[in-house]
Amino acid sequence: MPSGYLLWHYRSKHESLIAFSNAEYYDNKLLTFPSPDHIDSKVRLVHIDGVYDKGKSRQNRAEAQAVVDEIARRLRDEEWRGKSIGVVTFSLVQQSLTEDLLSELFITDPDLETWALGCEEPLFIKNLENVQGDERDIIPFSVGYGPDKEGKVSMNFGPLNREGGERRLNVAVSRARYEMIIYSALRSDQIDLSRSSARGVVGLKRFLAYAERGESMVRYVPEIAGPEVSVHAVIAGKLRAEGYTVHTNIGSSGYKIDIGIVDEQDSSRYKLGILCDGDNYKRTKTMRDREIVQTQVLKMLGWKICRVWTLDWWEHPDRVLRKIREAMENEQEHVVPENQEVKSLPVQELHSMAAQPAESVDKKYRRSSALPERGTSTGKIRF
């Protein structure tokens, strides 16, 4: 039977939550969407000054307590408790310890138990072996393994040492929708790969290194003008000349937002995203993906989007710059060009559209304007 891949990824509301798995296990084939707060990573490592009780309980009490303290802090905050929580541990014994500590907390403060378990998505605590298919907004992750009381690190990481351990790690580190916090007494440089060749252990070392950096996978490098310069590079240069902080080709997968203007009031977020009809537009093969799916997913993630066409820029650059400034001042979440009508679709329909033949969806949502023909430019300006 012929096989194919489902390439669009919707679960993670921040690219950093799936970027590691995409690079490590999917050869960067997944097409993921950057979010307006793409600049900072949502994968955070909290180093714990604790020990792994290797010879007796095989638990790390300091890590488990840190996880429970974080749960209590979030449940006591009226705003934060609206985000669902799921705890992932590497081992069954670490899961049991975390459950025991959480039960003790609920006995002393029954309101926390009501908020944690009486919601639409109750809090769960699962280990590496049985977290398959689960997802939550916030995932606190307890590694458990680490230096013992003498400072020695065993290279036995339970399921990760066995065949298929990398698949278990991949599942575990991709459960979060909004944020993942790794609590670990173990640092990446303490994992000696000369003592283990297991792919799961190699993946753990790389994952901890990724979390320790606390930054997105992509670093922004200014584009250098050559024989051909993309239209979005020219527009970005004009915006920089006007004093805006601008990033280009935003995203860590094959899907990019051409231009992002950083919010002057909050340097960790983008105030406006600009989509052009250049290379990124050309790589998307169907009108359905270009004009419906991608636009709606970006809107769902909170982007304020402005579309710029090469011919408009070529004929009236001042008018386009004025439109961009007006879009930044507009308080609406999403800016749609004057000649474009986009239907508001729930994410469930986005998923169903992905399973339909492109021709049927294109026909259903085809606009009466000549916009698709207008957008066939490669966005290149020759000198």
N, C-alpha and C positions, 0 to 999 in steps of 0.2 A: 504494500500500500504506500502511495506517496505520502510524505510527511511535510509539515510546515511549522513555522514558529509564530506564536502570538507576540509581536514585537512591541506593541504599545504598552507602556506600564503606567497604571493609574493610581495604585494604592498609596505610594509614598507622596506626601504633599510637599516634600523637599528632596531635591535630587541627591543630597549627601546621604540620605537614608538608603538609597539603592545603588549609589555610585560604586561602592566597594564591590558588591556582588556583580554588578555589570562588568567591571573591569577584570575581576578575578575569575569569574565563572561563566560569563556569557560573551566574552570576547568583545565587549562594548556593542553588541548587536541590539540590545534593548534600546528603544527610543523613549527617553524620559523627558519630562518637562521641568525646566527651571522655575523657581518660584520668585516672587518679588523680593524675598529676603535671602536670595541665593548666595550673597556675599559671604555670610558666615555659615559654618557647618552646624547641623542639628545632631551630629554624632559627637557626644562629649564623654571624655574619660575622667573619672574621679579616682585618683590614686588613694588607696586605703592603706594605712599603716597597720596591717594585720598579718597573721601567720596562718599557714595551711597546716592543720593538725593531721599530718600525714600518718603517723604511727597509730593513732587511736580513732577518733571520730571521722576523720577525713573531711572535716568541715572548716569553714573560714567564718568564724563568728563575727568578726569586725565588719566584713563585707555584708553579711546578712542583716546586721543591725543598721548599717548605713542605708540599705535598701528600704527597710521598714521605716526608718526616720524620714526618708524622702516621701514615702507613701503618706505618712501622717501629716507632713508639711503641706502636701498638695490637697489632701482631703479637708484640711482645716481652712484652706483658702477658698472663699466663695467662688472666685473666678476660675481657679485651677481645677476644682473638683468636677467641673463639667467635662474634662478630658478623661477618657477611659484609660485604665492602667493594666498592663500585663507584665508580670515578672518572669524572666527566663533565667534559669541557672544551668550550669554545665553538668551537674550531677544530681542524682536522686537524694543523696544525703544533704546536699546544700539546699535543695528544695524543701525538704522536711524541716530543716532548721529555720528557714525563712518563714514557713507556715506556722511553726510554733511561736516564734517571736511576734508574728502578726496577730495570732490568737490572743497572746498576752496583752497586746495593745488594745484589742477590741474589748477585752474584759474590763480594762480600766476606763475606756471611752467608747461606750456602745454606739454613740452617734456616728463615729467613724465607720463602724461596721455597716450601719444603715446606708451611709453614702457610698461605701465601696461595693456592696453587694446588692443593693436595692435599685440599681440603675439599669438602663437598657443594656449596657455591656458590662457585666460584673467583673470585678478584679479577678485575675487568675494568677496562679503561680505554677509554672510548669518547667520541666527540665528539657534538655536538648533532644531527648528521645521522643517526646510526645507533644511538642509545640506545633507540629505540622498543621498548616491551615488556619491557625489562630492569628489574629491581628488586633492591635489596640492603638490608641492615639499615642500613648507614652509607654515605652518599654524600658524599665530598669533591668540591667543585665548584670548578673553576678558571676564572675569567672570562677571564684572559689579556689582554684589551684594557685599555687604561688610558693614563695620561700617558706620553709619551716622555721621553727624557733631558732635553729642554728644558721639560718640564712641560705640553706641549700635548696635548690630547685630541682625537683624530680621531673623527668620528661614524660611522665605518665599522665596523660590528660583524658583518661577514660575513653569515651566513644571516638574522640578525635584520632586516637592512635590506630583505630581499626579501619579496615577497608570501607570506603564510603563515608569516612568522617568528614570530608570536605563538604559533602552534600548536607549533612546535619548542621554544620556550621553555617552554610549558606542559608538554610531555612531559618535558623535561629536569629541571624543578624539582619533579617529583612522583614520583621514583623511589625515595625513601627510605622504609623502614618505621619506623625508630626515630630517626634523627638525620641532619641535613644540615649540613655545614660549608662555607661559601662563602669561598674564598680570593680576595681581590680587591685589586688596587692602585687600582682605580677606585671612587670614592664616588658615591652617587646624585646629589649636588648638582653633580657635574662633567659630567653628561649634560645638554646644552643642547637642549631639545626644539624651540627655534626653528630649529635647524639640521637637524632630521629629524622627519618626521611618521609614520615607519614604526611600525606597531602593535607590532612586536617590540621596537623601541627604547624605546617608551613603557612596555611591560611590564617591560623590564629595569630602567629607572629606578625603577619602583614596587616591583619585587621587591627590589632592593638597599636601598631605604628600609625595606621590611618587615623584612629581615634585620638592618639596622643597629639597629632599635629593640630587638631581642632580647626581645620580649614577645609574649604571646598577643594575638590580634585583639580579644578581648573584655575590656573593663574592667568591674569590678564596681561597680554603682551601687545603694545601698540603696533598697529599695522604699518608696514613700510611700503611706501609708494613704489611701484614698478612700472613696466610697460602697460599693464592693465591694473586699474584700481577699481575695486567694487564700489558701487554707489553708496553702500552703507558706510564705507570708510571715508568717503568724501563728506557725507552728511555729519558723521561723527567729528571730523576735523572742524567743520563749521561750528558745531555746537561747543566744542572745546574752546574755540576762539572766542566764543561769547561768554566763557567762564564756567560752563557746566562740566561736572565730572562725568565722563562717559566711558562705558565699557562696551566692547563689541564681541560678537559671537559668544553669547552667554549660554552656558550649558555644558554638561560633561558627557553628553552622548551625541548621536548623529543629528539630533534635533537642536537647533540653536535659535535664540532670539538675536536678531541682527544688532540692535543697539539698545542699551539700557542707560538711562540717565539717573544717576545716583541722587537720592533725596538729600537736599541741603540740610534738612533738620534731623535726619537719621541716616548716617553714612552706612548703616548695615542693610539698607533697603533701596530698591529702585523706585523712583517716582513715576517713571513712564518707560514702557517698552515700545520699540519701534520695529515693525516688520516691513521689510522691503521685498521686491520681486527679483532678488538676485540668486546666488547659488543655493542658499538654504531653501528658498521658495521652489527652485527648479528641482531639487532632490525629492520633493514631495510629489508623487506621481499623479494623484487624483485630486480633483476639485473638492471632493468630499473631505479629504484630510486637510487640504489647505484652508478652506473657507468655513468648514463646519466643525470638525472634530477638534483640530488644534485650537481654533479660536475659543471654543466653548470650554476646553480644559484650562486654557490660560485664564479665562474669566473666573472659573471655579477656584483657581489658585489665588485669585486676588489681584491679578495684573490689570493695570490700566494700559490699554493698547492703542497705538496709532499706526495706521497703515500708510505707507508712502510708496508711490509708484515711480519708476525711473523716468517715464515720459513727463510726469508732473514736475519732477525735480529738474529735468533738463530744460523744460520750457519756462517754469516759474519757481525758481529756487526760493525767492523771498516769500512767496505765498506759502510754500511748504513749511518753511521755518516758522512763519507766523502760526500756521496750523498746529505745529508741534508745541509752540509756547502756549497756545490756547488749550491744548489737550492737557498740559501739565497743570494749568490753573483750574481746569474743570474738576469738580469734586466727585463726579460720577466714577464708579469703579472701572468702567469699560467705555472706551471711546470707539465708535464705529464710524467709518468714513461716510460721507453724505450719500454716495451712490451705492452703498452696500447694505443689504438687509439680511441680517443673520437671525435665525430663529433660536430662541432660548430653549435648550434641550437639557433634560436631566441626565446625570451621568449614567443612569441605567440605559438610556437610549443610545448614548455614545458607545457603550459596550456592544449593544445589539447591532449598531451600524457597522462596527468593525467586523462583524461576522457576515455581513451582506456583500454581494458582489458590488464592486465599485460602480458599475454602470447603473444599477438600479437606484443607488443612493444619489449619484450625481444627477440623474434625471429627476428624482423627487425634489431635490433642493436647488435645481438650476435656476439662476436668476435671469431676469429678462434683459439685464444690461449686458454690455459687451466686455465686462470686467475680466473674464477668463482670458479672452484674446489679448486684452491690454496687458495682462500680467505675464505674458510669455517671454518678456525680456530676460536676458541673463544677468542684467544689472551691471554690466561691464562698461566702463568708459575708456575709450582708447585715446592715447596721446600721440 
